[in-house]
Amino acid sequence: MNEQERRLLRELTEQLGRALRGDFTVLSLSGSGGTEVESLAESVSKLVNELKDAQEFIAALSLGRLDVDPPPRNHLIAAFKQLHSSLRHLTWQTQQIAAGDLNQRVDFLGEFSVAFNSLIAALQEKRLAEERLRYVSNHDPLTDLYNRGYFTEELERVERGRRFPVSIMVADLDGLKRVNDTLGHAIGDRLIQQAAQVIRSAVRGDDLVARIGGDEFAVILPGTDTPTALEVRDRIRRGEALCNLECRNYLISISVGIATAEQGSSLTEALRLADERMYEDKSVRKQAGGPGRQEDE
């Protein structure tokens, strides 16, 4: 090896040293030695350039710059390319979680996967607890119908929506006090549940049925005129009759009142009128000697 080749090797060694310290200046060494030395110089220059590209990409990755794509065909950063891909997918999963999708799991980041999946499990449990609490706060525990509070909120919402006509039905279970006094509260509760089932079976999926008192129910029938609401009442009557055929210990009797709010009228007034008509129906049924003749109203 002659002196010129030794000098070039020293310069290449220094160039590699500077690259390791972060200085990626590439020297022009072509034509400065034998073919083997020139080939070595080209390889060193290529290595330095790849180190430079790798350093820039890793620096961007360390700052969370996932928009910076990895340099192509750079084998020095193969593991970092995989990390970059994993972080981009994890970012997408996090966005899905923020949008409400709690079905995301991570299985490719070791201990982080365990922590991430534990977080998801905790969020799922929290959501279930919130849903249970929301259900309990909106529903009557005995019948699983909506309660009075939710009925009042829905009545206000429907009135704001102005989807008229809207019919309101008020139904009252006759004779509950007598059943409680003679057969016990367990039978009384069963009677309430059967009345709830009769009413629920008579309405549509879009209608809202609520238990608004001990023996009182109310139904909101959106987009329903009076003739259609009367058909619902008739279905309740048929359900009541069928229930009484199957039950030998007590009779179920439901007094019903209906009022319809047209465009420009008040649902609150319709509710009041339906309540009045329910008591009128109860009086008529008692006078006729039907199953609504029990002592209490």
Backbone as CSV, one residue per row, in Angstrom:
resi,resn,N_x,N_y,N_z,CA_x,CA_y,CA_z,C_x,C_y,C_z
1,MET,0.863,-1.193,0.000,0.000,0.000,0.000,0.895,1.236,0.000
2,ASN,0.652,2.125,-0.940,1.491,3.317,-1.023,0.998,4.391,-0.055
3,GLU,1.750,5.482,-0.031,1.458,6.566,0.919,0.104,7.205,0.640
4,GLN,-0.242,7.379,-0.646,-1.528,8.005,-0.983,-2.693,7.153,-0.491
5,GLU,-2.580,5.861,-0.636,-3.649,4.981,-0.173,-3.775,5.014,1.343
6,ARG,-2.599,5.058,2.033,-2.649,5.158,3.496,-3.315,6.465,3.928
7,ARG,-3.027,7.565,3.200,-3.646,8.850,3.538,-5.163,8.778,3.353
8,LEU,-5.600,8.161,2.264,-7.033,8.032,2.016,-7.719,7.188,3.090
9,LEU,-7.048,6.129,3.519,-7.627,5.303,4.576,-7.771,6.086,5.872
10,ARG,-6.735,6.944,6.176,-6.835,7.780,7.384,-8.023,8.736,7.275
11,GLU,-8.207,9.320,6.074,-9.322,10.252,5.884,-10.673,9.535,6.005
12,LEU,-10.742,8.321,5.481,-11.981,7.560,5.615,-12.264,7.222,7.072
13,THR,-11.208,6.862,7.797,-11.370,6.564,9.230,-11.872,7.786,9.990
14,GLU,-11.277,8.955,9.664,-11.716,10.195,10.313,-13.167,10.519,9.946
15,GLN,-13.514,10.268,8.675,-14.883,10.540,8.232,-15.881,9.681,9.008
16,LEU,-15.567,8.399,9.210,-16.448,7.529,9.989,-16.545,8.003,11.432
17,GLY,-15.416,8.446,11.979,-15.424,8.954,13.350,-16.317,10.173,13.491
18,ARG,-16.201,11.104,12.515,-17.056,12.296,12.563,-18.532,11.921,12.424
19,ALA,-18.819,10.936,11.565,-20.211,10.506,11.385,-20.784,9.965,12.688
20,LEU,-19.957,9.220,13.426,-20.417,8.694,14.707,-20.669,9.800,15.717
21,ARG,-20.000,10.953,15.523,-20.210,12.105,16.422,-21.302,13.040,15.903
22,GLY,-21.929,12.702,14.757,-23.029,13.497,14.241,-22.675,14.399,13.090
23,ASP,-21.447,14.367,12.636,-21.041,15.172,11.483,-21.065,14.272,10.258
24,PHE,-22.026,14.526,9.365,-22.226,13.630,8.242,-21.707,14.214,6.933
25,THR,-20.687,15.056,7.023,-20.072,15.612,5.818,-19.381,14.497,5.043
26,VAL,-19.695,14.417,3.749,-19.119,13.371,2.909,-17.985,13.969,2.092
27,LEU,-16.800,13.356,2.173,-15.644,13.822,1.411,-15.692,13.281,-0.008
28,SER,-15.195,14.048,-0.951,-15.093,13.607,-2.339,-13.736,12.964,-2.527
29,LEU,-13.736,11.631,-2.656,-12.470,10.905,-2.705,-12.272,10.160,-4.016
30,SER,-13.185,10.329,-4.972,-13.063,9.587,-6.222,-11.829,10.045,-6.982
31,GLY,-11.209,9.094,-7.647,-10.011,9.412,-8.425,-8.796,9.673,-7.574
32,SER,-8.887,9.304,-6.312,-7.782,9.637,-5.405,-7.005,8.420,-4.979
33,GLY,-7.186,7.325,-5.678,-6.446,6.142,-5.296,-6.775,5.000,-6.213
34,GLY,-6.404,3.795,-5.802,-6.680,2.620,-6.603,-8.150,2.283,-6.604
35,THR,-8.478,1.344,-7.441,-9.876,0.954,-7.600,-10.467,0.449,-6.297
36,GLU,-9.732,-0.363,-5.555,-10.244,-0.913,-4.297,-10.494,0.194,-3.278
37,VAL,-9.608,1.181,-3.227,-9.778,2.285,-2.285,-10.983,3.133,-2.685
38,GLU,-11.144,3.384,-3.988,-12.305,4.150,-4.451,-13.606,3.427,-4.111
39,SER,-13.614,2.112,-4.269,-14.802,1.329,-3.924,-15.101,1.438,-2.437
40,LEU,-14.035,1.400,-1.637,-14.211,1.556,-0.191,-14.751,2.940,0.143
41,ALA,-14.231,3.961,-0.547,-14.682,5.335,-0.302,-16.158,5.489,-0.642
42,GLU,-16.589,4.886,-1.744,-18.004,4.959,-2.117,-18.888,4.282,-1.067
43,SER,-18.424,3.145,-0.550,-19.196,2.439,0.476,-19.294,3.259,1.752
44,VAL,-18.179,3.907,2.114,-18.184,4.748,3.316,-19.134,5.928,3.132
45,SER,-19.096,6.546,1.942,-19.986,7.675,1.671,-21.454,7.245,1.758
46,LYS,-21.735,6.073,1.198,-23.105,5.560,1.263,-23.521,5.302,2.704
47,LEU,-22.611,4.735,3.478,-22.893,4.465,4.888,-23.160,5.757,5.652
48,VAL,-22.325,6.778,5.389,-22.500,8.063,6.076,-23.855,8.683,5.720
49,ASN,-24.220,8.617,4.439,-25.519,9.164,4.024,-26.681,8.418,4.690
50,GLU,-26.548,7.097,4.793,-27.606,6.321,5.438,-27.666,6.617,6.930
51,LEU,-26.498,6.829,7.545,-26.479,7.227,8.957,-27.166,8.576,9.148
52,LYS,-26.906,9.495,8.208,-27.531,10.820,8.280,-29.051,10.698,8.169
53,ASP,-29.524,9.925,7.167,-30.968,9.741,6.999,-31.582,9.062,8.223
54,ALA,-30.857,8.068,8.753,-31.361,7.359,9.931,-31.462,8.292,11.128
55,GLN,-30.423,9.138,11.313,-30.426,10.061,12.451,-31.582,11.049,12.360
56,GLU,-31.855,11.568,11.170,-32.954,12.521,10.990,-34.304,11.852,11.249
57,PHE,-34.457,10.617,10.761,-35.722,9.915,10.965,-35.941,9.582,12.436
58,ILE,-34.899,9.095,13.098,-35.025,8.736,14.513,-35.299,9.972,15.360
59,ALA,-34.667,11.090,15.003,-34.917,12.337,15.738,-36.379,12.752,15.602
60,ALA,-36.914,12.655,14.381,-38.324,12.996,14.171,-39.230,12.041,14.942
61,LEU,-38.875,10.755,14.948,-39.669,9.760,15.664,-39.676,10.039,17.159
62,SER,-38.531,10.466,17.682,-38.438,10.759,19.120,-39.307,11.940,19.521
63,LEU,-39.626,12.807,18.565,-40.479,13.972,18.826,-41.945,13.690,18.516
64,GLY,-42.242,12.437,18.154,-43.620,12.091,17.823,-44.031,12.506,16.434
65,ARG,-43.066,12.828,15.567,-43.380,13.258,14.204,-43.657,12.028,13.342
66,LEU,-44.839,11.452,13.501,-45.171,10.248,12.751,-45.497,10.532,11.301
67,ASP,-45.604,11.821,10.941,-45.844,12.183,9.549,-44.585,12.065,8.702
68,VAL,-43.426,11.951,9.354,-42.154,11.794,8.632,-41.982,10.321,8.289
69,ASP,-41.953,10.008,7.010,-41.815,8.620,6.583,-40.372,8.157,6.702
70,PRO,-40.148,6.886,6.984,-38.781,6.367,7.061,-38.126,6.361,5.688
71,PRO,-36.825,6.607,5.627,-36.125,6.564,4.332,-36.177,5.152,3.760
72,PRO,-36.382,5.020,2.461,-36.506,3.689,1.860,-35.163,2.968,1.792
73,ARG,-35.235,1.650,1.855,-34.061,0.776,1.674,-32.910,1.160,2.601
74,ASN,-33.259,1.519,3.821,-32.228,1.838,4.815,-32.328,0.789,5.919
75,HIS,-31.419,-0.197,5.846,-31.503,-1.326,6.768,-31.050,-0.976,8.177
76,LEU,-30.438,0.178,8.341,-29.988,0.577,9.675,-31.162,0.855,10.613
77,ILE,-32.315,1.160,10.048,-33.451,1.575,10.882,-34.610,0.596,10.767
78,ALA,-34.320,-0.665,10.469,-35.399,-1.641,10.289,-36.301,-1.713,11.523
79,ALA,-35.698,-1.771,12.707,-36.496,-1.857,13.938,-37.302,-0.583,14.164
80,PHE,-36.703,0.571,13.807,-37.412,1.844,13.984,-38.572,1.978,12.995
81,LYS,-38.419,1.377,11.807,-39.538,1.360,10.861,-40.725,0.608,11.458
82,GLN,-40.438,-0.530,12.102,-41.503,-1.304,12.729,-42.151,-0.519,13.858
83,LEU,-41.310,0.175,14.649,-41.844,1.004,15.730,-42.707,2.133,15.171
84,HIS,-42.243,2.755,14.087,-42.999,3.830,13.450,-44.367,3.323,12.994
85,SER,-44.398,2.144,12.368,-45.655,1.563,11.909,-46.577,1.254,13.087
86,SER,-45.998,0.706,14.167,-46.796,0.374,15.346,-47.383,1.620,15.987
87,LEU,-46.589,2.688,16.060,-47.069,3.926,16.670,-48.164,4.573,15.828
88,ARG,-48.033,4.485,14.511,-49.092,5.040,13.659,-50.392,4.266,13.854
89,HIS,-50.285,2.942,13.944,-51.489,2.144,14.177,-52.062,2.431,15.560
90,LEU,-51.182,2.592,16.545,-51.636,2.910,17.894,-52.335,4.266,17.929
91,THR,-51.825,5.214,17.151,-52.474,6.529,17.065,-53.879,6.391,16.505
92,TRP,-54.027,5.577,15.474,-55.358,5.339,14.905,-56.278,4.687,15.933
93,GLN,-55.747,3.715,16.680,-56.566,3.056,17.696,-57.014,4.048,18.767
94,THR,-56.111,4.939,19.161,-56.454,5.946,20.164,-57.558,6.859,19.658
95,GLN,-57.496,7.213,18.386,-58.554,8.038,17.792,-59.887,7.296,17.794
96,GLN,-59.850,5.988,17.549,-61.078,5.195,17.596,-61.657,5.167,19.006
97,ILE,-60.783,5.064,19.994,-61.239,5.069,21.388,-61.882,6.403,21.725
98,ALA,-61.250,7.492,21.271,-61.812,8.828,21.524,-63.187,8.969,20.892
99,ALA,-63.419,8.244,19.792,-64.717,8.292,19.118,-65.739,7.355,19.755
100,GLY,-65.310,6.595,20.781,-66.243,5.745,21.512,-66.081,4.256,21.292
101,ASP,-65.132,3.842,20.447,-64.922,2.418,20.185,-63.962,1.855,21.233
102,LEU,-64.494,1.094,22.184,-63.665,0.525,23.250,-63.318,-0.937,22.981
103,ASN,-63.386,-1.358,21.733,-63.047,-2.735,21.379,-61.615,-2.867,20.869
104,GLN,-60.802,-1.840,21.067,-59.422,-1.860,20.593,-58.525,-2.635,21.563
105,ARG,-57.556,-3.369,20.998,-56.551,-4.075,21.799,-55.189,-3.911,21.136
106,VAL,-54.150,-3.971,21.954,-52.777,-3.888,21.453,-52.053,-5.157,21.872
107,ASP,-51.423,-5.831,20.922,-50.718,-7.079,21.210,-49.290,-7.073,20.669
108,PHE,-48.769,-5.892,20.322,-47.476,-5.868,19.637,-46.459,-4.943,20.299
109,LEU,-46.737,-4.471,21.517,-45.805,-3.543,22.163,-45.463,-3.964,23.588
110,GLY,-45.377,-5.259,23.820,-44.882,-5.768,25.089,-45.631,-5.255,26.306
111,GLU,-44.870,-4.701,27.282,-45.475,-4.229,28.525,-46.480,-3.112,28.274
112,PHE,-46.222,-2.300,27.250,-47.182,-1.241,26.933,-48.532,-1.841,26.551
113,SER,-48.509,-2.984,25.846,-49.762,-3.636,25.461,-50.577,-4.010,26.693
114,VAL,-49.894,-4.529,27.719,-50.591,-4.916,28.950,-51.245,-3.702,29.593
115,ALA,-50.488,-2.594,29.674,-51.028,-1.375,30.281,-52.178,-0.812,29.453
116,PHE,-52.003,-0.804,28.137,-53.041,-0.271,27.243,-54.325,-1.086,27.367
117,ASN,-54.199,-2.408,27.338,-55.383,-3.261,27.405,-56.058,-3.176,28.774
118,SER,-55.263,-2.967,29.823,-55.848,-2.769,31.155,-56.648,-1.475,31.196
119,LEU,-56.120,-0.444,30.528,-56.845,0.828,30.453,-58.174,0.650,29.727
120,ILE,-58.152,-0.077,28.607,-59.381,-0.312,27.851,-60.392,-1.075,28.703
121,ALA,-59.915,-2.094,29.435,-60.822,-2.866,30.293,-61.456,-1.975,31.356
122,ALA,-60.659,-1.055,31.921,-61.194,-0.133,32.931,-62.225,0.808,32.321
123,LEU,-61.953,1.293,31.102,-62.911,2.176,30.429,-64.205,1.433,30.095
124,GLN,-64.075,0.167,29.688,-65.268,-0.624,29.387,-66.117,-0.821,30.637
125,GLU,-65.449,-1.111,31.753,-66.177,-1.291,33.007,-66.844,0.005,33.438
126,LYS,-66.140,1.120,33.244,-66.715,2.425,33.587,-67.942,2.714,32.728
127,ARG,-67.844,2.392,31.438,-68.988,2.621,30.550,-70.175,1.768,30.970
128,LEU,-69.918,0.498,31.297,-71.005,-0.374,31.727,-71.659,0.150,32.996
129,ALA,-70.817,0.640,33.930,-71.362,1.188,35.174,-72.221,2.416,34.896
130,GLU,-71.758,3.268,33.986,-72.537,4.460,33.630,-73.853,4.079,32.959
131,GLU,-73.796,3.067,32.087,-75.020,2.626,31.412,-76.004,2.025,32.409
132,ARG,-75.472,1.243,33.375,-76.351,0.676,34.399,-76.979,1.780,35.244
133,LEU,-76.154,2.763,35.616,-76.666,3.875,36.419,-77.713,4.667,35.645
134,ARG,-77.440,4.913,34.353,-78.392,5.651,33.527,-79.705,4.870,33.390
135,TYR,-79.591,3.558,33.219,-80.798,2.734,33.102,-81.613,2.785,34.389
136,VAL,-80.912,2.617,35.518,-81.607,2.636,36.810,-82.275,3.980,37.048
137,SER,-81.601,5.061,36.655,-82.156,6.397,36.898,-83.367,6.694,36.017
138,ASN,-83.513,5.962,34.902,-84.598,6.236,33.953,-85.738,5.229,34.007
139,HIS,-85.554,4.128,34.735,-86.527,3.039,34.673,-87.119,2.714,36.041
140,ASP,-88.334,2.209,35.981,-89.014,1.705,37.168,-88.530,0.280,37.432
141,PRO,-88.013,-0.017,38.630,-87.415,-1.336,38.866,-88.414,-2.490,38.840
142,LEU,-89.682,-2.232,39.142,-90.661,-3.319,39.199,-91.103,-3.760,37.809
143,THR,-91.306,-2.812,36.911,-91.878,-3.129,35.592,-90.891,-3.023,34.438
144,ASP,-89.730,-2.416,34.677,-88.752,-2.125,33.618,-89.273,-1.106,32.611
145,LEU,-90.373,-0.445,32.922,-90.828,0.670,32.096,-90.052,1.921,32.484
146,TYR,-90.137,2.954,31.649,-89.556,4.235,32.033,-90.279,4.773,33.267
147,ASN,-89.560,5.606,34.048,-90.170,6.173,35.243,-90.749,7.559,34.957
148,ARG,-91.305,8.170,35.995,-91.981,9.452,35.822,-91.009,10.547,35.375
149,GLY,-89.795,10.549,35.951,-88.821,11.577,35.581,-88.486,11.540,34.105
150,TYR,-88.235,10.338,33.576,-87.900,10.225,32.162,-89.105,10.572,31.291
151,PHE,-90.298,10.171,31.739,-91.516,10.501,30.988,-91.663,12.018,30.853
152,THR,-91.419,12.740,31.941,-91.539,14.201,31.905,-90.526,14.807,30.937
153,GLU,-89.278,14.306,30.973,-88.251,14.798,30.051,-88.640,14.515,28.603
154,GLU,-89.141,13.330,28.351,-89.502,12.952,26.981,-90.705,13.754,26.493
155,LEU,-91.634,14.039,27.387,-92.789,14.851,27.019,-92.336,16.231,26.545
156,GLU,-91.362,16.814,27.263,-90.834,18.125,26.873,-90.090,18.033,25.545
157,ARG,-89.325,16.949,25.354,-88.571,16.791,24.108,-89.506,16.640,22.911
158,VAL,-90.549,15.832,23.067,-91.507,15.632,21.973,-92.222,16.933,21.651
159,GLU,-92.538,17.707,22.676,-93.219,18.981,22.425,-92.307,19.938,21.665
160,ARG,-91.021,19.936,21.991,-90.078,20.787,21.249,-89.929,20.318,19.808
161,GLY,-90.044,18.991,19.592,-89.895,18.452,18.246,-91.064,18.772,17.338
162,ARG,-92.192,19.129,17.910,-93.364,19.549,17.130,-93.787,18.500,16.104
163,ARG,-93.700,17.236,16.488,-94.135,16.164,15.573,-95.607,15.849,15.862
164,PHE,-96.481,16.677,15.370,-97.905,16.539,15.670,-98.619,15.796,14.531
165,PRO,-99.760,15.153,14.833,-100.389,15.079,16.150,-99.652,14.131,17.092
166,VAL,-99.829,14.372,18.395,-99.274,13.502,19.433,-100.408,13.149,20.384
167,SER,-100.609,11.870,20.586,-101.641,11.436,21.531,-100.991,11.020,22.846
168,ILE,-101.679,11.332,23.930,-101.240,10.956,25.269,-102.283,10.020,25.858
169,MET,-101.815,8.944,26.439,-102.708,7.993,27.089,-102.329,7.886,28.561
170,VAL,-103.311,7.963,29.421,-103.122,7.724,30.849,-103.929,6.485,31.212
171,ALA,-103.291,5.532,31.877,-103.948,4.282,32.259,-103.771,4.056,33.755
172,ASP,-104.819,3.568,34.387,-104.782,3.339,35.829,-105.234,1.913,36.121
173,LEU,-104.460,1.232,36.954,-104.780,-0.145,37.333,-105.824,-0.119,38.446
174,ASP,-107.009,-0.607,38.163,-108.106,-0.576,39.134,-107.917,-1.650,40.210
175,GLY,-108.318,-1.314,41.427,-108.400,-2.313,42.489,-107.087,-2.747,43.086
176,LEU,-106.008,-2.003,42.909,-104.717,-2.441,43.434,-104.726,-2.491,44.958
177,LYS,-105.317,-1.508,45.595,-105.336,-1.475,47.062,-106.060,-2.697,47.619
178,ARG,-107.152,-3.059,46.989,-107.910,-4.221,47.449,-107.079,-5.494,47.327
179,VAL,-106.367,-5.637,46.207,-105.512,-6.813,46.029,-104.408,-6.829,47.074
180,ASN,-103.767,-5.686,47.311,-102.716,-5.618,48.324,-103.249,-6.003,49.700
181,ASP,-104.451,-5.525,50.031,-105.017,-5.776,51.363,-105.473,-7.213,51.543
182,THR,-105.975,-7.823,50.487,-106.548,-9.172,50.617,-105.585,-10.290,50.223
183,LEU,-104.761,-10.042,49.216,-103.868,-11.093,48.708,-102.397,-10.838,49.006
184,GLY,-102.081,-9.627,49.435,-100.698,-9.313,49.772,-100.007,-8.494,48.688
185,HIS,-98.941,-7.817,49.103,-98.243,-6.915,48.179,-97.499,-7.665,47.074
186,ALA,-97.096,-8.897,47.338,-96.420,-9.663,46.286,-97.364,-9.888,45.105
187,ILE,-98.623,-10.222,45.405,-99.611,-10.388,44.334,-99.910,-9.040,43.691
188,GLY,-99.954,-7.984,44.521,-100.166,-6.644,43.967,-99.071,-6.259,42.994
189,ASP,-97.820,-6.582,43.349,-96.708,-6.292,42.434,-96.846,-7.087,41.141
190,ARG,-97.287,-8.337,41.270,-97.476,-9.156,40.073,-98.569,-8.564,39.192
191,LEU,-99.606,-8.022,39.815,-100.684,-7.394,39.061,-100.172,-6.168,38.307
192,ILE,-99.331,-5.375,38.968,-98.734,-4.199,38.316,-97.896,-4.634,37.114
193,GLN,-97.112,-5.694,37.282,-96.268,-6.181,36.187,-97.110,-6.673,35.014
194,GLN,-98.221,-7.339,35.306,-99.080,-7.823,34.219,-99.746,-6.660,33.492
195,ALA,-100.173,-5.653,34.245,-100.760,-4.472,33.603,-99.733,-3.792,32.704
196,ALA,-98.493,-3.692,33.185,-97.426,-3.084,32.381,-97.207,-3.864,31.097
197,GLN,-97.241,-5.196,31.198,-97.034,-6.023,30.014,-98.184,-5.875,29.025
198,VAL,-99.411,-5.779,29.516,-100.571,-5.589,28.636,-100.436,-4.283,27.861
199,ILE,-100.060,-3.212,28.568,-99.933,-1.906,27.911,-98.773,-1.914,26.923
200,ARG,-97.633,-2.465,27.340,-96.457,-2.481,26.470,-96.725,-3.283,25.196
201,SER,-97.481,-4.359,25.308,-97.768,-5.198,24.137,-98.715,-4.522,23.163
202,ALA,-99.419,-3.487,23.620,-100.419,-2.839,22.773,-99.862,-1.672,21.970
203,VAL,-98.652,-1.216,22.285,-98.114,-0.020,21.631,-97.036,-0.399,20.621
204,ARG,-96.566,0.607,19.885,-95.523,0.414,18.872,-94.142,0.621,19.491
205,GLY,-93.132,0.265,18.737,-91.772,0.418,19.235,-91.370,1.857,19.469
206,ASP,-91.933,2.791,18.694,-91.586,4.207,18.837,-92.339,4.894,19.971
207,ASP,-93.356,4.241,20.513,-94.133,4.842,21.593,-93.395,4.672,22.921
208,LEU,-93.662,5.566,23.842,-92.985,5.514,25.140,-93.996,5.204,26.231
209,VAL,-93.727,4.134,26.977,-94.593,3.721,28.082,-93.848,3.943,29.387
210,ALA,-94.528,4.555,30.358,-93.895,4.841,31.645,-94.854,4.512,32.782
211,ARG,-94.271,4.104,33.885,-95.043,3.996,35.129,-94.815,5.289,35.895
212,ILE,-95.869,6.080,36.040,-95.708,7.410,36.629,-96.251,7.486,38.047
213,GLY,-96.770,6.377,38.560,-97.272,6.327,39.925,-97.422,4.888,40.349
214,GLY,-97.901,4.666,41.573,-98.028,3.302,42.064,-98.864,2.420,41.165
215,ASP,-100.033,2.920,40.748,-100.915,2.134,39.882,-101.228,2.863,38.582
216,GLU,-100.416,3.854,38.241,-100.723,4.707,37.093,-99.621,4.634,36.042
217,PHE,-100.044,4.589,34.791,-99.139,4.519,33.652,-99.485,5.640,32.678
218,ALA,-98.502,6.005,31.855,-98.739,7.007,30.813,-97.990,6.589,29.557
219,VAL,-98.563,6.925,28.412,-97.973,6.553,27.122,-97.940,7.783,26.224
220,ILE,-96.785,8.022,25.587,-96.664,9.060,24.561,-96.712,8.369,23.205
221,LEU,-97.637,8.808,22.349,-97.816,8.211,21.025,-97.511,9.268,19.967
222,PRO,-96.239,9.410,19.560,-95.882,10.450,18.577,-96.510,10.168,17.214
223,GLY,-96.876,11.248,16.522,-97.434,11.106,15.187,-98.711,10.293,15.144
224,THR,-99.498,10.360,16.211,-100.685,9.510,16.327,-101.931,10.366,16.525
225,ASP,-102.918,10.187,15.648,-104.177,10.912,15.812,-105.107,10.131,16.741
226,THR,-106.281,10.701,17.013,-107.196,10.079,17.970,-107.685,8.700,17.526
227,PRO,-108.124,8.501,16.257,-108.570,7.154,15.862,-107.488,6.089,16.060
228,THR,-106.243,6.424,15.755,-105.160,5.450,15.932,-104.913,5.186,17.408
229,ALA,-104.989,6.233,18.231,-104.819,6.053,19.672,-105.924,5.175,20.248
230,LEU,-107.140,5.313,19.730,-108.246,4.472,20.191,-108.018,3.008,19.825
231,GLU,-107.328,2.766,18.717,-106.973,1.389,18.362,-106.017,0.800,19.400
232,VAL,-105.095,1.635,19.893,-104.193,1.183,20.956,-105.002,0.826,22.199
233,ARG,-105.961,1.695,22.555,-106.814,1.406,23.709,-107.552,0.083,23.529
234,ASP,-108.046,-0.171,22.310,-108.764,-1.421,22.055,-107.840,-2.628,22.209
235,ARG,-106.591,-2.482,21.804,-105.641,-3.593,21.986,-105.392,-3.840,23.471
236,ILE,-105.373,-2.772,24.254,-105.228,-2.938,25.704,-106.426,-3.704,26.260
237,ARG,-107.613,-3.374,25.795,-108.815,-4.079,26.245,-108.728,-5.579,25.907
238,ARG,-108.272,-5.889,24.704,-108.161,-7.303,24.316,-107.094,-8.009,25.151
239,GLY,-105.978,-7.310,25.400,-104.936,-7.898,26.235,-105.407,-8.113,27.658
240,GLU,-106.189,-7.183,28.165,-106.768,-7.299,29.506,-107.676,-8.524,29.589
241,ALA,-108.529,-8.704,28.584,-109.453,-9.844,28.574,-108.698,-11.169,28.505
242,LEU,-107.659,-11.219,27.668,-106.870,-12.444,27.550,-106.178,-12.769,28.862
243,CYS,-105.650,-11.744,29.513,-104.967,-11.945,30.789,-105.940,-12.488,31.834
244,ASN,-107.166,-11.980,31.841,-108.151,-12.429,32.823,-108.618,-13.856,32.562
245,LEU,-108.544,-14.306,31.308,-108.877,-15.697,31.014,-107.833,-16.647,31.587
246,GLU,-106.596,-16.190,31.627,-105.495,-17.050,32.059,-105.276,-17.005,33.564
247,CYS,-105.749,-15.955,34.234,-105.505,-15.794,35.665,-106.802,-16.046,36.436
248,ARG,-106.762,-16.944,37.437,-107.962,-17.292,38.194,-107.980,-16.659,39.585
249,ASN,-106.865,-16.102,40.031,-106.793,-15.578,41.391,-107.295,-14.148,41.510
250,TYR,-107.181,-13.374,40.451,-107.587,-11.968,40.491,-107.830,-11.498,39.064
251,LEU,-108.567,-10.407,38.947,-108.865,-9.820,37.640,-108.039,-8.563,37.441
252,ILE,-107.569,-8.376,36.230,-106.862,-7.147,35.891,-107.844,-6.206,35.199
253,SER,-107.861,-4.962,35.641,-108.759,-3.961,35.066,-107.991,-2.662,34.901
254,ILE,-107.959,-2.129,33.686,-107.186,-0.924,33.387,-108.122,0.133,32.821
255,SER,-108.270,1.237,33.538,-109.039,2.375,33.038,-108.127,3.244,32.187
256,VAL,-108.647,3.711,31.049,-107.809,4.403,30.069,-108.449,5.727,29.662
257,GLY,-107.601,6.761,29.583,-108.029,8.040,29.036,-107.068,8.492,27.955
258,ILE,-107.604,9.087,26.888,-106.782,9.492,25.743,-107.090,10.936,25.380
259,ALA,-106.047,11.679,25.031,-106.214,13.030,24.483,-105.159,13.230,23.410
260,THR,-105.500,14.007,22.391,-104.586,14.237,21.267,-104.258,15.717,21.159
261,ALA,-102.964,16.010,21.064,-102.499,17.387,20.866,-102.244,17.599,19.382
262,GLU,-102.923,18.564,18.811,-102.712,18.933,17.417,-101.689,20.068,17.349
263,GLN,-101.337,20.464,16.134,-100.379,21.550,15.933,-100.820,22.798,16.705
264,GLY,-99.902,23.329,17.523,-100.190,24.550,18.264,-100.759,24.325,19.645
265,SER,-101.109,23.080,19.989,-101.651,22.807,21.321,-100.566,22.250,22.227
266,SER,-100.877,22.149,23.519,-99.886,21.796,24.531,-99.998,20.327,24.920
267,LEU,-98.859,19.658,25.024,-98.865,18.276,25.490,-99.206,18.202,26.974
268,THR,-98.829,19.224,27.721,-99.178,19.251,29.140,-100.690,19.281,29.314
269,GLU,-101.354,20.070,28.485,-102.815,20.121,28.528,-103.409,18.795,28.075
270,ALA,-102.789,18.169,27.068,-103.270,16.860,26.612,-103.125,15.822,27.719
271,LEU,-102.037,15.885,28.472,-101.834,14.962,29.589,-102.912,15.167,30.656
272,ARG,-103.207,16.416,30.963,-104.242,16.706,31.962,-105.602,16.186,31.500
273,LEU,-105.907,16.402,30.232,-107.191,15.961,29.699,-107.279,14.435,29.658
274,ALA,-106.188,13.772,29.296,-106.169,12.306,29.281,-106.387,11.756,30.684
275,ASP,-105.816,12.422,31.690,-106.002,11.999,33.074,-107.472,12.130,33.481
276,GLU,-108.116,13.232,33.101,-109.542,13.411,33.390,-110.370,12.310,32.730
277,ARG,-110.061,12.008,31.498,-110.832,10.996,30.763,-110.601,9.594,31.327
278,MET,-109.420,9.378,31.879,-109.173,8.090,32.526,-110.116,7.911,33.708
279,TYR,-110.295,8.959,34.521,-111.210,8.861,35.661,-112.659,8.729,35.199
280,GLU,-112.997,9.364,34.095,-114.335,9.186,33.538,-114.549,7.738,33.112
281,ASP,-113.534,7.147,32.484,-113.623,5.746,32.065,-113.745,4.836,33.279
282,LYS,-113.012,5.140,34.324,-113.079,4.341,35.546,-114.497,4.383,36.139
283,SER,-115.090,5.578,36.139,-116.438,5.726,36.687,-117.457,4.944,35.868
284,VAL,-117.343,5.030,34.549,-118.271,4.304,33.676,-118.145,2.802,33.887
285,ARG,-116.937,2.305,33.989,-116.706,0.865,34.158,-117.246,0.381,35.503
286,LYS,-117.106,1.202,36.525,-117.630,0.823,37.840,-119.155,0.791,37.831
287,GLN,-119.751,1.790,37.187,-121.212,1.837,37.133,-121.777,0.682,36.320
288,ALA,-121.001,0.247,35.334,-121.453,-0.867,34.491,-121.255,-2.209,35.171
289,GLY,-120.572,-2.199,36.311,-120.366,-3.444,37.042,-119.297,-4.326,36.448
290,GLY,-118.389,-3.722,35.642,-117.299,-4.486,35.042,-116.178,-4.696,36.030
291,PRO,-115.035,-5.182,35.567,-113.912,-5.455,36.454,-113.338,-4.205,37.074
292,GLY,-113.762,-3.022,36.625,-113.254,-1.791,37.202,-114.036,-1.326,38.404
293,ARG,-114.888,-2.209,39.004,-115.766,-1.770,40.080,-115.109,-1.847,41.456
294,GLN,-113.827,-2.208,41.551,-113.191,-2.362,42.845,-113.300,-1.080,43.651
295,GLU,-113.118,-1.209,44.945,-113.380,-0.116,45.863,-112.496,1.087,45.626
296,ASP,-111.230,0.859,45.397,-110.326,1.997,45.282,-110.210,2.430,43.840
297,GLU,-109.752,3.657,43.670,-109.503,4.180,42.325,-108.025,4.417,42.153
